Amino acid sequence: MYFSAWANSAHPWTEVRDFVSEVENMGWDGFWYADHYMPNTPDGEPIGGNFNECFSVLSALAATTSHLRLGSLVTPTTVNHPALIANRAATIDQISNGRFVLGMGAGWQINEHKAFGIELFDAKPRVDRFAEAIEIVSSMLSQERTTFKGEHFTITNAPCEPKPVQSPLPILVGTGGTRMLRLTARFAQEWNTWGTPEVAGGVIKKLREACEKEGRDPATVRTSVQPLFFLTPTEDAAEKLKAHVPADRAVVGTPSQIVDAVAEYKALGFDEICVPDFTMGATPQERLEKYGIFWNEVASQFR
């Protein structure tokens, strides 16, 4: 299996840079970064605070790393025009010498759309817009010129040069919705979801069903999953903590218990485990220590 790290966008750039350098030296396979402009809020109200811009950070990391795969998890097509997404992705792939993964989604975070005056759309037109965007991006990354006329976007003889190093540059879609899964099967090379093994197992089954309907071999889609990992020193501590964390997306336990959970993901057919740093410690040092434990005591069992 592959293992990747994910840093909170609120961390200072220098901290992210140093963290990524350390996990690359440990041997981790990849690094993901969210494309948001502020933390989410339950009531949809905008909130302040430092929050780094995704593609700027990934561009810098493309120049300062050597083997990590780098990806956006995920860029919303409500906020970003598909022609800009394609050109950004191609450039970062060039800078990284073929290590970029373009994560795309339909958009969901209410407060950033509200703050910036960007329409979020209702569910159907939002997915309609995404369907057009992913088709445009896929074409611009692979074809010499792209012409497209839809309800939301019109592209006329558009270039995207230089082309990415990878052919194709992998597009990842983060989704669990039925129609979005069909679009994943049609256009994407990778797919991502949240959840415990029980939750994620139900969604990966839906992905396979979508692939069958689209005539796509599910084995050709690389799959990744992230829960919120809570590493505890004892099983008793894990049991006490379980009552206070999200049941549908939290994996709690000692390293050996986490190994059992990762084995479940592997048995379900997941190729990659993403480890967000949101629950891995309050300080940079704590987080690096937890990532070291995870790499040495969990990931090493699957290498």
C-alpha positions in Angstrom: 0.0 0.0 0.0 0.9 3.6 -0.4 0.9 6.2 2.4 0.6 9.9 2.2 0.5 12.9 4.6 -1.9 15.8 4.6 -1.1 19.1 6.4 -3.6 21.6 7.7 -3.8 24.7 5.5 -3.6 26.9 8.6 0.0 25.9 9.4 2.6 28.5 8.4 4.3 27.9 5.1 7.8 27.3 6.7 6.3 24.7 9.0 4.6 22.9 6.1 7.8 23.0 4.1 9.8 21.5 6.9 7.2 18.9 7.7 7.1 17.8 4.1 10.8 17.5 4.0 10.8 15.3 7.1 8.0 13.0 5.9 9.8 12.7 2.5 13.0 11.7 4.3 11.0 9.1 6.3 9.9 7.5 3.1 6.2 8.5 2.8 4.9 8.3 -0.8 2.8 11.4 -1.1 1.5 14.7 0.2 -2.0 16.2 -0.1 -3.2 19.8 0.5 -6.7 21.1 0.6 -7.9 23.8 -1.8 -9.9 26.1 0.6 -9.5 29.7 1.6 -10.7 29.6 5.2 -11.7 26.9 7.8 -15.2 25.5 7.5 -17.9 26.7 9.9 -21.1 24.9 10.9 -23.3 27.9 10.3 -21.7 28.8 6.9 -20.4 32.2 8.2 -17.0 33.4 6.9 -14.2 33.2 9.4 -10.7 34.8 9.6 -7.3 33.4 10.2 -4.3 32.4 8.1 -5.1 29.8 5.5 -2.6 29.1 2.7 -3.6 28.9 -1.0 -3.3 25.4 -2.3 -1.6 25.7 -5.7 0.9 28.2 -4.5 2.0 25.8 -1.7 2.1 22.8 -4.1 4.1 24.8 -6.6 6.7 25.6 -4.0 6.8 22.0 -2.7 7.2 20.8 -6.3 10.5 22.6 -6.4 11.7 21.6 -2.9 10.9 17.9 -2.9 12.3 15.0 -5.0 10.1 12.0 -4.9 6.8 12.7 -3.1 3.6 12.7 -5.2 1.9 16.1 -4.6 -1.8 16.6 -5.0 -4.8 18.9 -4.4 -7.5 17.4 -2.2 -9.6 18.8 -3.9 -10.0 22.0 -6.1 -13.6 23.1 -6.4 -14.9 23.8 -9.9 -17.2 26.4 -8.6 -14.3 28.6 -7.6 -11.8 27.8 -10.3 -12.3 28.0 -14.0 -11.3 24.7 -15.8 -8.9 26.3 -18.2 -7.0 27.8 -15.2 -7.1 24.4 -13.4 -5.6 22.7 -16.4 -2.8 25.2 -16.9 -1.9 25.2 -13.2 -1.8 21.4 -13.1 0.4 21.2 -16.2 2.8 23.7 -14.8 3.1 22.1 -11.4 3.6 18.7 -13.1 6.5 20.3 -15.1 8.1 21.8 -12.0 7.8 18.5 -10.1 9.0 16.4 -13.1 5.8 14.4 -13.2 4.7 14.1 -9.6 1.5 16.0 -9.5 -2.0 14.6 -9.0 -5.0 17.0 -9.8 -7.7 16.5 -7.3 -11.0 18.0 -8.4 -14.5 18.3 -6.8 -17.8 20.0 -7.4 -17.4 22.4 -4.4 -19.2 22.3 -1.1 -17.9 24.8 1.5 -20.6 27.4 2.1 -18.7 30.1 3.9 -15.9 30.7 1.3 -18.5 31.0 -1.5 -20.5 33.4 0.6 -17.5 35.5 1.5 -16.2 35.8 -2.1 -19.6 36.1 -3.8 -19.1 32.9 -5.7 -22.3 31.0 -6.5 -22.3 27.5 -5.0 -25.4 26.4 -7.0 -27.9 23.7 -6.0 -26.8 20.1 -6.3 -27.8 19.3 -9.9 -26.4 22.4 -11.6 -23.3 22.1 -9.4 -22.7 18.6 -10.7 -23.6 19.8 -14.2 -20.9 22.4 -14.0 -18.4 19.9 -12.6 -19.2 17.5 -15.5 -18.3 20.1 -18.0 -15.2 21.2 -16.1 -13.7 17.8 -15.8 -14.2 17.0 -19.5 -12.5 20.3 -20.4 -9.6 19.8 -18.0 -9.1 16.2 -19.2 -9.0 17.4 -22.8 -6.8 20.4 -22.2 -4.2 18.2 -20.4 -4.0 15.7 -23.2 -5.1 17.2 -26.5 -3.3 19.8 -28.6 -6.4 22.2 -28.6 -9.7 22.0 -26.9 -13.1 23.4 -28.1 -16.1 22.9 -25.9 -19.5 24.6 -25.7 -21.7 23.8 -22.7 -24.3 25.5 -20.5 -21.6 26.7 -18.0 -18.4 26.9 -20.0 -17.3 27.7 -23.6 -13.7 26.9 -24.6 -12.6 27.8 -28.2 -9.5 26.2 -29.7 -7.8 26.5 -26.3 -4.1 25.5 -25.9 -2.5 24.3 -22.7 1.2 24.4 -23.1 3.6 23.1 -22.0 1.8 19.8 -21.6 2.3 17.9 -18.3 5.2 15.5 -18.0 2.8 12.6 -17.2 0.5 11.2 -19.9 -2.1 11.2 -18.6 -1.6 13.5 -15.7 -3.8 11.7 -13.1 -7.1 13.4 -12.2 -8.5 12.4 -8.8 -12.2 13.0 -7.9 -13.2 13.1 -4.2 -16.8 12.0 -4.1 -19.5 9.5 -2.9 -22.4 10.7 -5.0 -23.9 8.4 -7.6 -23.6 10.8 -10.6 -20.1 12.0 -9.5 -19.0 8.4 -9.3 -20.1 7.9 -12.9 -18.1 11.0 -13.9 -15.1 9.6 -12.0 -15.3 6.3 -13.9 -15.6 8.3 -17.2 -12.8 10.8 -16.8 -10.6 10.2 -13.7 -7.6 8.0 -13.0 -8.0 8.2 -9.2 -10.7 8.4 -6.6 -10.8 9.4 -2.9 -13.2 9.2 0.0 -13.5 9.7 3.7 -14.5 7.1 6.3 -13.9 4.2 8.6 -13.5 0.8 6.9 -17.2 0.2 7.3 -18.2 3.5 5.7 -15.5 3.6 3.0 -16.3 0.0 2.1 -19.8 0.9 1.1 -18.6 3.8 -1.0 -15.9 1.8 -2.9 -18.6 -0.7 -3.8 -20.6 2.1 -5.4 -17.5 3.2 -7.3 -17.1 -0.3 -8.7 -20.8 -0.3 -9.7 -20.3 3.1 -11.5 -17.3 1.7 -13.3 -19.3 -1.3 -14.5 -22.0 1.0 -15.9 -19.4 3.1 -17.7 -17.6 0.1 -19.1 -14.5 0.9 -17.0 -12.3 -1.7 -15.3 -12.4 -0.7 -11.6 -8.8 -2.0 -11.2 -7.7 0.9 -13.4 -8.8 3.5 -10.8 -6.4 4.1 -8.0 -8.3 4.5 -4.8 -7.4 6.4 -1.6 -9.1 6.9 1.7 -8.6 9.0 4.8 -10.0 8.7 8.3 -9.1 10.9 11.2 -6.4 8.8 12.9 -6.1 8.9 16.7 -3.0 7.1 17.9 -3.3 6.2 21.6 -0.8 4.6 24.0 -3.2 1.9 25.3 -6.4 0.1 24.2 -8.1 1.5 27.3 -7.3 5.1 26.2 -8.6 4.2 22.8 -11.9 3.0 24.2 -12.4 6.2 26.3 -11.6 8.4 23.3 -14.0 6.7 20.9 -17.0 8.4 22.5 -15.7 11.8 21.7 -14.7 11.5 18.0 -16.8 11.3 14.8 -17.8 7.7 14.6 -18.1 7.6 10.8 -14.6 8.9 10.0 -12.4 8.2 13.1 -10.0 5.3 13.5 -8.8 5.2 17.1 -6.3 2.9 18.7 -2.8 1.8 19.5 -0.4 1.2 16.5 -1.3 -2.4 16.4 -5.0 -1.6 16.3 -4.3 0.9 13.5 -2.5 -1.9 11.7 -5.7 -4.0 11.9 -7.7 -1.1 10.5 -5.3 -0.5 7.6 -5.5 -4.2 6.8 -9.3 -3.8 6.5 -8.8 -1.0 4.0 -6.4 -3.1 2.1 -8.8 -6.0 2.0 -11.5 -3.7 0.7 -9.2 -2.8 -2.2 -7.9 0.6 -1.3 -4.5 1.4 -2.7 -3.5 4.4 -0.6 -4.0 5.6 3.0 -4.0 9.4 3.5 -3.1 10.6 7.0 -4.4 14.1 7.9 -2.4 15.9 10.6 -5.5 17.4 12.1 -5.5 14.8 15.0 -1.8 14.0 15.1 -0.7 16.6 17.7 -0.9 20.2 18.7 2.7 21.2 17.9 5.0 20.6 14.9 7.2 18.3 17.0 4.2 16.3 18.3 3.0 15.8 14.7 6.3 14.7 13.4 6.7 12.2 16.3 3.2 10.8 15.5 4.0 10.5 11.8 7.2 8.7 12.7 5.3 6.2 14.8 2.8 5.7 12.1 5.4 5.1 9.5 7.6 2.8 11.6 4.9 0.8 13.3 2.0 0.9 10.9 3.0 1.7 7.3 6.0 -0.6 7.5 3.8 -3.6 8.0 2.4 -3.0 4.4 5.6 -2.2 2.5 
